[in-house]
Amino acid sequence: MNILVTGSNGQLGTELKRLSGSFTSHVFFFTDVAELDITQQSMVQAFVKDNGIDVILNCAAYTAVDKAEQEQQLAYAINASAPGFLADSALKNNCLLVHVSTDYVYDGKAYRPYTELDPTAPESYYGYSKLAGEQAVINSGCAAVILRTSWLYSAHGANFVKTMRKYGKERGKLNVVFDQIGSPTWAADLANAIMQIVEDPDVRNKCGTYLFANEGVTSWYDFAVEILQMSGIACQVTPIETKDYPLPARRPHYSVLNKTLVKSNFGISIPHWKESLKKCIQDLNE
Ligand SMILES: NC(=O)c1ccc[n+]([C@@H]2O[C@H](COP(=O)([O-])OP(=O)(O)OC[C@H]3O[C@@H](n4cnc5c(N)ncnc54)[C@H](OP(=O)(O)O)[C@@H]3O)[C@@H](O)[C@H]2O)c1
């Protein structure tokens, strides 16, 4: 298959690049904004048609959650309009689109893990723009798998794991919120799951929205403690409340995702977050 990966310099795109070496029967087209700006509809259409693309993996996004409250037009163009352009091209060229979304589409007020059927109610502009992107994909009628994920991290790019290691070393003391509960996701595990989905011979009969994160549940505070311990960084971590760490965008207090559907439909087995965190820290130490 000819597989287009957008936003391939990001966390998820980089993990797909690494993984692509094990999938020699496919031809990958790794692009980021310099090669293919997904907000340019005519360029998207030409790229997909001219290269005979069979599968589009949309890893491109506007992910600056707080800045999105100000830069709403840009966030909407990348997270909402552009997935619609990709979906439109997928429909015209009979491609499968795998589109990545977020736990921020939920309001975070649940008391048990979210399922695909739970109502969405984003509380931030980022969440709103990502939900609009999902809707554009669904409304296009193309063959699409939408994967909502949470707390993504990797050895590459800016993320919580790297921030905790940096500030932990520099400051020796950190305050981290304990009243936001969710599940971290190692980008390498998500990349693996995406390739398993793409290679499923029956994938076109299994299109729809799915949830994916690592197994297990934690708070940002507990996650930080584990990151620092596994990294061998001596740092005192103090749990604080969200109200004492105000940010422009509201975060869901609870965004644990129920992965039953993705596991059962695609036979995916998901590692526990601690197991994957250990591997990412090994990556970072190398
Ligand atoms: N990070 C998280 O915690 C998290 C949590 C839940 C879900 N997600 C979702 O997971 C997916 C992957 O996230 P990620 O963390 O890998 O994102 P990322 O590291 O921010 O990577 C996104 C990539 O897309 C590129 N991009 C931006 N605008 C573009 C455009 N117009 N055309 C083409 N490429 C463009 C970015 O380039 P620049 O860097 O130059 O802008 C970047 O290389 C996204 O859909 C995100 O919404 C992320």
The ligand as an ORCA input file, in Angstrom:
! r2SCAN-3c Opt
* xyz 0 1
  N       0.186     15.546     22.555
  C      -0.813     15.062     23.298
  O      -0.762     15.002     24.543
  C      -2.058     14.521     22.633
  C      -3.065     14.012     23.430
  C      -4.201     13.508     22.805
  C      -4.296     13.507     21.432
  N      -3.315     14.032     20.682
  C      -3.461     14.018     19.216
  O      -2.523     13.090     18.702
  C      -2.103     13.482     17.403
  C      -0.589     13.481     17.326
  O      -0.112     14.372     18.307
  P       1.442     14.702     18.474
  O       1.683     14.924     19.929
  O       2.255     13.709     17.722
  O       1.486     16.126     17.751
  P       2.771     17.027     17.484
  O       3.975     16.409     18.088
  O       2.390     18.430     17.847
  O       2.930     16.900     15.902
  C       2.037     17.490     15.012
  C       2.810     17.757     13.739
  O       1.905     18.346     12.792
  C       2.597     19.412     12.162
  N       1.673     20.351     11.546
  C       1.109     21.453     12.083
  N       0.372     22.106     11.156
  C       0.463     21.386     10.017
  C      -0.061     21.553      8.715
  N      -0.841     22.599      8.412
  N       0.231     20.639      7.777
  C       1.027     19.590      8.062
  N       1.569     19.382      9.283
  C       1.292     20.274     10.248
  C       3.389     20.014     13.287
  O       4.365     20.896     12.806
  P       4.822     22.134     13.781
  O       5.392     21.516     15.001
  O       5.789     22.849     12.912
  O       3.558     22.905     14.057
  C       3.951     18.759     13.933
  O       5.125     18.316     13.288
  C      -2.759     14.843     17.155
  O      -3.930     14.648     16.412
  C      -3.129     15.331     18.530
  O      -4.233     16.218     18.510
  C      -2.180     14.533     21.241
*
